[in-house]
């Protein structure tokens, strides 16, 4: 079965949070319930944060002072069984906390790319920070793999 492309959905917004649709450099205020297509960029102000459901069973919190792009999303089921759940994100600054459904580890492909590498998980709760160009990964529950890019 082929995975279907999906759109992320905004669950909550507080403070200053803006988004730019795919292919645009113009930002507008982000609203609760709004859908975000692949290629959308979300940025938060010093007082902003948002919770986004990337795929069913997977949610992220984008913290204040963050810049995040949604690079890939897919979700598919065969009957009631999840066969693919994919979310790839690109964090250039700030912090993203991710809560990933631990019931579908083999079907889940979730990663956060940063300027220094990527952090990927298959059913866990973790956070990725990019501060002054440096990447930090914190794991609250489960396991996360981190890989440097460019031989760093």
N, C-alpha and C positions, 0 to 999 in steps of 0.2 A: 504494500500500500504506500502511495506517495504522500509525504507530509505536506500539509497545506500551509501556506503562508498565513500568518495571523497578525493582528495588530495588538499592541499593548494597550491597556486601559488604565487611566489615572484613577486611583482609589481615593487619594486625599491630597490636598495642597494647603500649605500654610506659609505665610510670608511671601517674599518675592520669588516666583518661579515662572520661567518663560520657556517657550519652545520655538524651534524653527523646523518647518516641514522639510522633507527630503528635497535637496537641490536648491534650497533657499538660504540666504544669509540674514534674513529679516526675522526678528523674534517678536512673539506675541505672548500675552499672559496665558499660562496653563490653567485649565479649569478641571474641577472634579468631573469624572465620567468621560472625559475626552479620550478619544482613541489616538494612538501614536503609530504611524506607519514606520516600516523599516526605513532607515535613513534619517529619521527625526533626531534632532539634538535638543537636550533639555539642559538648562542652566539655572542654578539657584543663586540667589543673593545671599548676603551675610546673614539674613534672618529667614531664609527659605529652606523648605524641605518638601519632598513629595514621596508618596508611595505609589508604585506602578506595578500592576499585575502584568508580567511579561508574557506568560502562558498560564493556562489553568494549573494551579498547584505551585506556581513560582511567583514570588513578589520581591521587589527591591525597594529600599528606601534610599533616596538620593539626598544626602545631607547638604548643609549650607556651604556656599562657596564652591559648588561643583559644576563640572561640565561633562556631560555624558551623551554619547551617540548610540542609538540602537542600530546595530549593523546586520543582525540576522535574527529572525524568529520563525519557528515552525512548530506545528503541533498536529499529531494524528492519533487516531484510536482505531482499534479493530474490535468492534462490539464495545464492551466496557473496559477493555485493556488498552492502556496508553502504550503506543508503539514508538512514538517519537515525541520528544519535548525538547526544543532547542531554543536557546537565547544566547546570543553573542552581543556583548556590549563593549564600548570603548570609553574608558574614563581618562580624560586628560588632566583633570584637577579635581580635588575634593575627595569625597567619600561616598561609597555605595555599600550598603549592607544588603545581603541576599539571604532569603529564606527559600530553600528548595525542597520540594516534596521528596521525602526519603523513601516513599513507597515505590518509586519508579527509577531506581538508580541506573539500571541497564538501558533504559530508554531516554535518559536525560543527558543532554549535552549543553552545559551552562558554563560560560566563561566571561571573564572581564579582562579585556586587553588594556594595558597601561603603556606609557612611553617606554618602560623598561622591560616589559614582558607580559605574561598572562597568568591569571589564577583561574583554575577550573575546578568544578565540584560536581558531585553526582548525588546530592541529597544531604544537605547540611545547612548550617547557619554560619555565615562568615562575612567579613567586611574587608574591603580594599580601599586604601587611602593613597592619594597622590598628593604629596606635599612638597613644594619647591622642586618639582621634577623627580622626586624619589618615591618609590613604590613600597608600601607596607601592607602586609596581609595578616589579619587576625582571624582565628578560627574559634568559634564558640562551641560548636558541636559538629562531629563528623570529621571528614578528611578533605583537604584541599591540596591540589598539586599546583606548584608555581614554576614557571619556566621563563628564563630571561630571554629577551630577544636581542639580536645583533651581537651575541657573544659576550654580553655584559655579565 
